[in-house]
């Protein structure tokens, strides 16, 4: 099994940047599809970005061009670089690992963007 832990959240002003990290243990991120999701009260959990086991990436329309997901196999981490942040990006961000139909979730890290 794999365990994932998020870090890097915080409070930033509109237009600023944050880099979130997802540290995995127990298994290698290279054999999982890794994703970043976010949840805001009153809204459904949203897939923000995903990177597959063979390196294909997906971004939601709302973050395309501003966010970048990447994997570092040596460090066994997945990152989400978030630029040009907007107040609507405020949410708890969760790291997800998926393999063989099984999902593994982190505890989340809070991102707050002030205007």
C-alpha positions as CSV (number, residue, x, y, z in Angstrom):
1,X,0.0,0.0,0.0
2,X,1.0,3.6,-0.5
3,X,0.5,6.6,1.9
4,X,0.6,10.2,0.7
5,X,1.0,13.4,2.7
6,X,0.5,16.9,1.3
7,X,2.4,20.0,2.3
8,X,3.0,23.5,1.0
9,X,-0.3,25.2,1.5
10,X,-0.7,28.6,2.9
11,X,-2.1,32.1,2.6
12,X,-1.2,34.1,-0.5
13,X,-2.4,37.2,-2.3
14,X,-4.1,37.1,-5.6
15,X,-1.6,36.7,-8.3
16,X,0.9,34.9,-6.1
17,X,2.3,31.4,-6.3
18,X,2.5,28.3,-4.2
19,X,4.1,24.9,-4.7
20,X,2.3,21.9,-3.2
21,X,4.1,18.7,-2.6
22,X,2.8,15.2,-2.1
23,X,5.2,12.8,-0.4
24,X,4.5,9.1,-0.9
25,X,5.7,6.2,1.2
26,X,5.2,2.5,1.1
27,X,5.3,2.4,-2.7
28,X,6.6,4.3,-5.7
29,X,4.6,7.2,-7.3
30,X,5.8,5.9,-10.7
31,X,3.4,3.0,-10.6
32,X,0.3,5.1,-9.7
33,X,-1.8,7.7,-11.5
34,X,-1.3,10.7,-9.3
35,X,-3.7,13.5,-9.0
36,X,-4.5,16.7,-7.2
37,X,-8.0,17.4,-6.1
38,X,-9.5,20.3,-4.3
39,X,-12.7,20.9,-2.2
40,X,-14.4,24.1,-1.2
41,X,-17.5,24.2,1.0
42,X,-20.6,24.3,-1.1
43,X,-18.8,22.8,-4.1
44,X,-18.1,19.2,-5.2
45,X,-14.6,17.8,-5.0
46,X,-12.8,18.8,-8.2
47,X,-10.0,17.1,-10.1
48,X,-7.4,19.8,-10.6
49,X,-4.6,18.0,-12.3
50,X,-3.5,14.4,-13.0
51,X,-0.4,12.6,-14.2
52,X,-0.6,9.0,-15.4
53,X,1.9,6.2,-14.9
54,X,3.3,6.9,-18.4
55,X,3.5,10.7,-18.0
56,X,0.3,12.0,-19.6
57,X,-1.1,15.0,-17.8
58,X,-4.6,16.5,-17.5
59,X,-5.7,19.8,-16.2
60,X,-9.1,21.2,-15.4
61,X,-10.0,24.1,-17.6
62,X,-10.0,26.5,-14.7
63,X,-6.3,25.9,-13.9
64,X,-4.9,25.2,-17.4
65,X,-2.0,27.4,-18.2
66,X,-1.5,28.4,-14.5
67,X,-0.9,25.1,-12.7
68,X,1.7,22.4,-13.5
69,X,1.8,18.9,-12.1
70,X,5.1,17.0,-12.0
71,X,6.6,13.8,-10.6
72,X,10.0,13.3,-9.1
73,X,10.6,9.6,-8.9
74,X,13.9,10.0,-7.1
75,X,12.2,11.8,-4.3
76,X,9.0,9.8,-4.6
77,X,7.0,13.0,-4.7
78,X,4.4,14.7,-6.9
79,X,4.2,18.5,-7.0
80,X,1.7,21.0,-8.1
81,X,3.1,24.4,-9.1
82,X,0.4,27.0,-8.8
83,X,0.9,30.4,-10.4
84,X,-1.3,33.4,-10.9
85,X,-3.5,32.3,-8.0
86,X,-7.0,33.6,-7.8
87,X,-9.4,33.8,-4.8
88,X,-11.5,31.1,-6.4
89,X,-8.5,28.7,-6.1
90,X,-9.1,28.8,-2.3
91,X,-9.7,25.2,-1.2
92,X,-8.3,22.2,0.6
93,X,-6.0,20.4,-1.8
94,X,-5.8,16.7,-1.7
95,X,-3.2,14.3,-3.2
96,X,-4.6,11.1,-4.7
97,X,-2.9,7.9,-5.8
98,X,-4.8,5.4,-7.9
99,X,-3.8,1.9,-9.0
100,X,-5.9,-1.1,-10.0
101,X,-9.1,0.6,-9.0
102,X,-7.9,1.5,-5.6
103,X,-7.7,5.1,-4.4
104,X,-5.4,6.5,-1.7
105,X,-5.9,9.9,-0.2
106,X,-3.9,12.4,1.8
107,X,-5.2,14.6,4.6
108,X,-5.2,17.7,2.6
109,X,-3.4,21.1,2.7
110,X,-5.2,24.4,2.9
111,X,-4.7,27.0,0.2
112,X,-6.2,30.4,0.8
113,X,-5.9,33.2,-1.8
114,X,-6.9,36.7,-0.7
115,X,-8.0,39.5,-2.9
